[in-house]
Amino acid sequence: MAPFLLSVLNSCHQGRFDEVAEFVILVQAVDFREQTAVVDRLSEYTAKGFGLVVIDTITGLYRARVAETSGKAFGLNRELNRQMANIAQTAKVQKIPVITTSQVHGVFGEN
């Protein structure tokens, strides 16, 4: 697990990380294709009574892939939208709250 996540979980549970760790599944995709595979299997990961799904920086690997494939953003946009729809459907069907974050790189109107 990421060191930051370990320290957060440990502090939130008064040093009882071992008791909490068995309830945490951490998946860290290395590229947009792997993120697609993880999202496609989300309902399998959450089938066992999950209480919360957190997806940090959903657009990070998407942006990296767009930068690699100039001019092919339409298909990648569609895939990201499909992933978000799959996440929303899983949340709705399994009644699981989902938090997704995204990075903002700029503000419109600023130079």
SULWOMO-V666503 format. One record per residue. N is the residue number from 1. PSI is psi in whole degrees, -180 to 180 (999 if undefined). BURIAL is 1 if it has 24 or more other ideal C-beta (glycine too) atoms within 12 Angstrom, else 0. Layout:
<<N,PSI,BURIAL> <N,PSI,BURIAL>>
This chain:
<<1,156,0> <2,139,0> <3,-40,0> <4,-46,0> <5,-41,0> <6,-45,0> <7,-37,0> <8,-49,0> <9,-41,1> <10,-44,0> <11,-34,0> <12,-23,0> <13,33,0> <14,47,0> <15,8,0> <16,47,0> <17,-40,0> <18,-33,0> <19,-30,0> <20,-31,0> <21,-35,0> <22,-14,0> <23,5,0> <24,130,1> <25,121,0> <26,123,0> <27,127,0> <28,102,0> <29,147,1> <30,-17,0> <31,174,0> <32,-34,1> <33,-43,0> <34,-37,0> <35,-42,1> <36,-45,1> <37,-41,0> <38,-47,1> <39,-39,1> <40,-27,0> <41,9,0> <42,-42,1> <43,-27,0> <44,-41,0> <45,-35,0> <46,7,1> <47,-13,0> <48,48,0> <49,42,0> <50,151,0> <51,-22,0> <52,141,0> <53,130,1> <54,125,1> <55,111,1> <56,128,0> <57,61,0> <58,-27,1> <59,-3,1> <60,-52,1> <61,-30,1> <62,-49,1> <63,-40,0> <64,-41,0> <65,-40,1> <66,-41,0> <67,-32,0> <68,-29,0> <69,72,0> <70,135,0> <71,-3,0> <72,31,0> <73,-26,0> <74,-49,0> <75,-37,0> <76,-38,1> <77,-45,0> <78,-41,0> <79,-42,1> <80,-42,1> <81,-39,0> <82,-41,0> <83,-45,1> <84,-39,1> <85,-40,0> <86,-42,1> <87,-46,1> <88,-42,0> <89,-43,0> <90,-44,1> <91,-42,1> <92,-49,0> <93,-43,0> <94,0,1> <95,51,0> <96,128,1> <97,144,0> <98,135,1> <99,124,0> <100,143,1> <101,161,0> <102,153,0> <103,143,0> <104,126,0> <105,-14,0> <106,169,0> <107,133,0> <108,139,0> <109,-10,0> <110,146,0> <111,999,0>>
